[in-house]
Amino acid sequence: MARKIGSRYTAHQILGRGSAGTVWLGEGPEGPVAIKLLREDLASDQELVGRFVQERTALLGLEHPNVVSVRDLVVDGNDLALVMDLVRGTDLRTRLDRERRLAPEAAVAIVADVADGLAAAHAAGVVHRDVKPENVLLDMQGPLGPGRSHPALLTDFGIAKLIDSPKRTRATKIIGTPDYLAPEIVEGLPPRAAVDIYALATVLYELLAGFTPFGGGHPGAVLRRHVTERVAPLPGIPDELWQLIVQCLAKGPASRLRASELGSRLRELLPLLAGMPPLDVDEPDAEPDEETPDEPSARPAAPAGEQVRRRGAVPLVPGARPADSNRDTHTSMRVPGPDELAGGARGTARVPRTAGAPRPGSARHRATTRRRRVVLGTAAAVLLAAAGIGTWAATSGDDAGASPKDSKNSAPASP
C-alpha cells in the first residue's frame, strides 16, 4: 500500500527491515529511490530529530561510486526518513547466508570496494561506525569484477551517529554491533576512522571463514575478546593477505592501515588469489561462556517450539523487538570495567581448524578425549587381566609339573 513521505516522495513497497527502520521502494521527482523510514520511537525523539537535521549537510555531500548516496532527508510529522539511491541487488549478508563463505578473490574485491568508499567518507570527516555485511549492498546490474564479484556499495552512513545521542548512550554506554566493534570503542574511547578499518577487516575475515574472529556467545563475552584476545590464523590463505588482516585487526588504532591504503593493498593481492576456492574450515565450537551439553546454563529452558538464540540480540530501545541476530541490531550496553576485561584473556580467540577436526578445548574435543580415555582404560584393564591370567596359568603349570623331590628341595630350610 502506497504512502506519502513528505511532499515529494511516495513509498510503494517494503524492501527490507533493519534495526533502525524499514527500507521502502519509492518514487521521487527524479525517478525510483530507496527510502529508509526510521522507527517511530526514533522519529518522536526531538533531540534525535535535531541531530538528524544537523547531519544533513555531511550526509548529502558524501558522493562516491562505492557509497549509496543520500539524496534527501525528510522530517514530516512522525516521519523521519533518508531518501537514497536505489541499488538493484542484495546485501552482502544475504549472499553470505546463501554461500556461507566466498572465494578469496571475490571476498577481497568486495572489501576493496568498501575500503574505497570509506576512504572518501573519512576524507570528508565522516565515520561510518557500523560497517557490517548488512550495510554492504551488491549492485547486481553493475559490471562483474575479480572473482565474478558485483560492485559493492556501503550504505547507512550516519545512522549509528544519529542514534548515539547523549540521552540514549551516556559515557558508560557503547553502541554498535558486537561482532564488529573495535577494542577502543569497548574501552569507552570516542570512535575515529580506525574503527571502520577494524570492522571492515572483521568483515573480510568473515567472508573468508564464514564466521567472525571474535563472535559467538553473549555480547559481553564478544566485547571482552575484542580487547583481550589475538585473532586466530586462517589456514589456506596467502601470508600476504593474512598479515594485512592482522594489521587491520590490531588492538591499537594507530597500527591499522588507512582506508585508502587498505583498498590499494587488497587490489595488489587480487592476481595472487585468482582461481582459489573458498576455504575449507569449520567454525569453532562453543566456548565455555556459551551453553554446552557438559556445562548446562543457569538460564531457564526455552519454551517448547521456540528456537534457542545462540547469539544474544539486545534491542536498542527498551521494549523494542530485538532482531534475529546481534549482527542485525545496534547493541547498547554497559562498558566493561578494566578488571572484567583483564580477567577474560585466554590467548588466541576461537581457533579455526580443518573441516571435521574438533577444536582443542571445545565440547566436541572434550567428549572425544573422554571417549579416548575410556577406550584406553578399557584396553589397559583387558591387558592387565590377560597378563594376570597368563601369570596364573604359568604358575599353575609349574606347580602341577613339579616333582615331590623338587618340592622338597624348594622348601625352606629348617632353622
C-alpha positions in Angstrom: 0.0 0.0 0.0 1.5 3.3 -1.1 2.2 6.1 1.5 3.4 9.6 1.1 6.8 10.5 2.6 6.9 14.3 2.9 5.6 16.2 -0.1 7.9 14.9 -2.8 8.1 11.1 -2.3 5.8 8.1 -2.3 6.8 4.7 -0.7 5.3 1.8 -2.6 6.6 -1.5 -1.1 8.9 -2.7 1.6 12.3 -3.9 0.5 13.6 -4.9 3.9 13.7 -4.2 7.6 16.6 -3.3 9.9 17.3 -2.4 13.5 16.8 1.3 12.8 13.8 1.2 10.4 12.3 0.0 7.2 13.5 0.4 3.7 10.9 1.1 1.0 11.0 1.2 -2.7 9.8 4.7 -3.5 9.3 7.2 -6.2 10.5 10.8 -6.3 10.7 13.7 -8.8 13.8 12.2 -10.4 12.6 8.6 -10.5 12.9 5.4 -8.3 14.6 5.8 -4.9 15.1 3.8 -1.7 13.5 5.4 1.3 14.8 4.4 4.8 11.9 5.3 7.2 13.3 5.4 10.7 11.3 3.8 13.6 8.5 5.9 15.1 10.1 5.8 18.5 13.2 7.4 17.0 11.2 10.0 15.0 9.4 11.1 18.2 12.7 11.9 19.8 13.1 15.7 19.3 16.8 15.6 20.2 17.5 13.0 17.6 15.5 14.9 15.0 17.7 18.0 15.7 20.8 15.9 15.2 19.3 14.4 12.1 18.9 17.9 10.6 22.4 18.9 11.7 23.9 16.0 9.9 22.1 16.9 6.7 25.0 18.7 5.0 27.6 16.0 5.8 25.3 13.1 4.6 24.1 14.9 1.4 27.7 15.8 0.5 29.1 12.3 0.5 29.3 11.0 -3.1 31.4 8.1 -4.3 30.8 5.1 -6.6 31.1 2.8 -3.6 28.8 4.7 -1.4 25.0 4.7 -1.5 24.3 8.4 -1.8 21.7 10.1 0.4 19.6 12.4 -1.8 17.4 14.0 0.8 16.3 13.9 4.4 12.7 14.2 5.3 11.2 15.4 8.6 7.5 15.4 8.3 5.3 14.8 11.4 6.1 11.4 12.7 8.1 10.5 9.5 11.9 10.7 9.7 13.4 9.3 6.5 16.5 9.2 4.4 16.0 9.2 0.7 18.8 7.3 -1.0 19.9 6.0 -4.4 18.2 2.7 -5.3 20.6 -0.2 -5.7 19.3 -3.1 -7.7 20.7 -6.0 -5.9 21.1 -7.6 -2.5 23.1 -7.1 0.7 26.3 -8.9 1.5 24.7 -10.7 4.5 22.2 -12.4 2.2 24.9 -13.6 -0.1 27.0 -14.8 2.8 24.0 -16.7 4.3 23.5 -18.4 1.0 27.1 -19.3 0.2 28.5 -19.5 3.8 31.9 -18.2 2.6 33.3 -16.6 -0.5 36.3 -17.4 -2.7 39.2 -15.3 -1.5 39.4 -13.3 -4.8 35.7 -12.3 -4.6 35.9 -11.5 -0.9 39.0 -9.3 -1.3 37.4 -7.5 -4.4 34.3 -6.7 -2.4 36.2 -5.4 0.6 38.5 -3.3 -1.6 35.4 -1.6 -3.0 34.1 -0.9 0.5 37.5 0.4 1.6 37.5 2.9 -1.3 34.1 4.1 -0.2 35.3 4.5 3.4 38.4 6.4 2.2 36.1 9.0 0.6 33.9 9.2 3.7 36.9 9.6 6.0 38.4 12.3 3.8 35.1 14.2 4.3 35.3 13.7 8.0 32.5 11.1 8.2 33.0 7.9 10.2 30.5 5.1 9.5 30.7 3.3 12.9 28.6 0.3 11.8 30.4 -1.5 9.0 29.0 -5.0 8.6 27.6 -7.2 5.8 24.1 -6.0 6.3 25.3 -2.5 5.3 27.1 -3.5 2.2 24.9 -3.7 -1.0 25.9 -5.6 -4.1 24.8 -3.9 -7.4 23.6 -6.8 -9.5 23.3 -4.6 -12.5 26.9 -3.4 -12.3 29.8 -5.0 -14.2 31.4 -8.1 -12.8 34.8 -7.6 -11.2 37.5 -10.0 -10.0 36.2 -13.4 -8.9 32.9 -12.5 -10.6 32.0 -10.1 -7.8 29.4 -7.4 -8.2 30.3 -3.8 -7.3 29.9 -3.2 -3.6 28.5 -0.1 -2.0 28.4 0.9 1.6 25.1 2.2 3.0 23.6 3.6 6.2 26.2 6.3 6.8 25.2 8.4 9.8 22.7 6.1 11.3 24.8 4.9 14.2 25.9 8.5 14.9 22.3 9.8 14.8 21.1 7.1 17.2 24.1 7.5 19.5 22.7 10.7 21.2 23.8 11.7 24.7 20.3 10.9 26.1 20.5 7.4 24.7 24.1 6.5 25.4 25.9 8.1 28.4 29.7 7.8 28.9 29.2 4.4 30.4 27.4 3.0 27.4 28.6 1.8 24.0 26.5 1.4 20.8 27.3 -0.8 17.8 27.1 -4.4 16.6 29.2 -6.5 18.9 30.9 -8.8 16.3 32.5 -5.7 14.6 33.3 -3.3 17.4 36.8 -2.1 17.7 38.6 -2.5 21.1 38.8 1.2 21.7 35.0 1.5 21.5 34.7 -1.3 24.0 37.1 0.6 26.3 34.9 3.7 26.1 37.0 5.8 23.7 35.5 8.0 21.0 35.2 6.4 17.6 37.6 7.6 15.0 38.2 6.4 11.4 40.2 3.4 12.6 37.1 1.8 14.0 35.8 1.4 10.4 39.0 -0.3 9.3 38.8 -2.8 12.2 35.1 -3.6 11.4 35.9 -4.0 7.6 38.8 -6.4 8.4 36.4 -8.3 10.6 34.0 -8.5 7.6 36.9 -9.7 5.3 37.7 -12.5 7.9 34.0 -13.4 8.0 33.8 -13.6 4.2 36.8 -15.9 4.1 36.0 -18.1 7.1 32.2 -18.0 7.3 32.3 -16.6 10.9 33.7 -13.6 12.7 37.0 -13.8 14.6 35.7 -12.8 18.0 32.0 -13.6 17.8 29.9 -16.2 19.5 28.1 -16.3 22.8 26.8 -13.5 25.0 27.6 -10.0 23.7 29.7 -9.3 26.8 32.0 -12.2 26.0 32.3 -10.9 22.4 33.3 -7.5 23.7 35.9 -9.0 26.0 37.5 -11.0 23.2 37.9 -7.9 21.1 40.1 -6.3 23.8 42.0 -9.3 25.2 42.4 -12.0 22.5 44.5 -12.3 19.4 42.9 -13.2 16.1 43.3 -16.9 15.2 45.1 -17.7 11.9 43.1 -18.8 8.9 44.6 -21.9 7.3 44.9 -21.8 3.5 45.3 -18.1 2.6 48.5 -16.4 1.4 50.6 -15.0 4.1 50.5 -11.5 2.5 46.7 -11.4 2.9 46.9 -12.8 6.4 49.4 -10.1 7.5 47.1 -7.4 6.1 44.1 -8.8 8.1 46.3 -8.9 11.3 47.4 -5.4 10.8 43.9 -4.0 10.4 42.7 -6.0 13.4 45.5 -4.6 15.6 44.3 -3.6 19.1 45.9 -0.2 18.8 44.1 2.1 16.3 47.4 3.8 15.2 48.7 0.4 13.9 45.9 -0.1 11.4 46.1 1.0 7.8 44.1 3.9 6.4 41.1 3.1 4.2 42.9 4.2 1.0 45.9 2.1 1.9 43.8 -0.9 2.6 42.0 -0.6 -0.7 45.2 -0.4 -2.7 46.9 -3.2 -0.9 43.9 -5.5 -1.4 43.8 -4.8 -5.1 47.5 -5.6 -5.4 46.8 -9.1 -3.9 44.0 -10.0 -6.4 46.2 -11.7 -9.0 47.6 -13.9 -6.2 44.1 -15.0 -5.3 42.8 -15.8 -8.8 41.2 -19.2 -9.0 41.5 -20.0 -5.3 38.4 -22.0 -4.0 36.7 -21.0 -0.8 38.5 -22.1 2.4 37.6 -25.4 3.9 37.5 -24.6 7.6 34.9 -25.3 10.4 33.6 -22.7 12.8 35.0 -23.1 16.3 32.8 -25.0 18.7 31.0 -23.4 21.7 33.3 -21.6 24.2 32.9 -22.1 27.9 30.9 -18.9 28.1 28.3 -20.5 25.8 25.9 -23.3 26.6 27.3 -26.8 26.1 25.8 -30.2 27.0 28.6 -30.7 29.6 28.1 -27.2 31.1 24.3 -26.6 31.5 23.3 -23.0 31.7 21.5 -21.5 34.6 19.1 -19.8 32.3 15.6 -21.2 32.0 15.0 -23.5 29.1 13.3 -22.1 26.1 9.5 -22.9 25.7 8.7 -25.8 23.5 8.8 -25.0 19.9 10.8 -21.8 20.4 14.2 -21.6 18.7 17.1 -21.1 21.1 19.1 -18.0 20.1 22.8 -18.8 20.3 23.9 -15.2 19.8 22.5 -12.5 22.0 20.4 -9.8 20.4 19.9 -6.7 22.6 17.4 -4.1 21.4 18.5 -0.5 21.1 15.3 0.9 22.8 13.7 -0.8 25.8 10.6 -2.7 24.7 11.7 -2.9 21.1 11.7 -6.3 19.4 15.3 -7.5 19.0 16.4 -8.6 15.6 17.1 -12.2 14.6 20.8 -11.8 15.3 23.0 -9.4 17.2 24.7 -8.8 13.9 21.5 -7.1 12.8 21.0 -4.7 15.7 22.7 -1.8 17.3 23.5 -3.0 20.8 23.5 -0.5 23.7 25.2 -1.9 26.7 27.5 -1.1 29.7 31.2 -0.6 29.1 33.1 -3.5 30.8 35.4 -2.4 33.6 39.2 -2.9 33.4 39.0 -5.8 35.8 36.4 -7.6 33.7 38.4 -7.1 30.5 41.7 -8.1 32.1 40.2 -11.2 33.6 38.9 -12.6 30.3 42.2 -13.1 28.4 42.6 -16.6 27.1 45.2 -16.1 24.4 44.1 -16.7 20.8 40.4 -16.4 20.1 38.2 -19.3 18.7 40.8 -21.1 16.7 39.5 -22.3 13.2 40.5 -25.8 12.1 40.5 -28.0 9.1 37.0 -29.2 8.3 35.9 -32.1 10.6 38.6 -31.6 13.2 37.5 -30.7 16.7 38.9 -27.5 18.2 41.1 -28.1 21.3 39.2 -27.3 24.4 35.8 -27.4 22.7 32.9 -29.6 23.9 33.4 -32.0 21.0 37.1 -32.2 21.7 36.5 -32.9 25.4 33.9 -35.6 24.5 36.4 -37.1 22.1 39.1 -37.0 24.7 36.9 -38.7 27.3 35.9 -41.4 24.8 39.6 -42.0 24.0 40.4 -42.3 27.8 37.6 -44.7 28.3 38.8 -46.8 25.4 42.4 -46.7 26.6 41.3 -47.5 30.1 39.3 -50.5 29.0 42.2 -51.7 26.8 44.6 -51.4 29.8 42.2 -53.3 32.0 41.9 -56.1 29.5 45.7 -56.2 29.1 46.2 -56.3 32.8 43.6 -59.0 33.2 45.2 -61.0 30.4 48.6 -60.6 32.0 47.1 -61.8 35.3 45.6 -64.9 33.7 48.8 -65.7 31.9 50.8 -65.4 35.1 48.3 -67.6 37.0 48.4 -70.2 34.2 52.2 -70.2 34.2 52.4 -70.5 38.0 49.8 -73.3 38.0 51.6 -75.1 35.3 54.9 -75.0 37.2 53.2 -76.2 40.4 51.4 -79.1 38.6 54.6 -80.3 36.9 56.9 -80.2 40.0 58.1 -83.5 41.5 58.0 -84.3 45.2 61.7 -84.0 45.2 61.6 -80.6 43.6 59.0 -79.6 46.2 61.1 -80.9 48.9 64.2 -79.2 47.6 62.4 -75.9 47.3 61.1 -76.0 50.8 62.7 -73.5 53.2 65.4 -75.0 55.4 64.5 -75.7 58.9 66.1 -73.4 61.4 
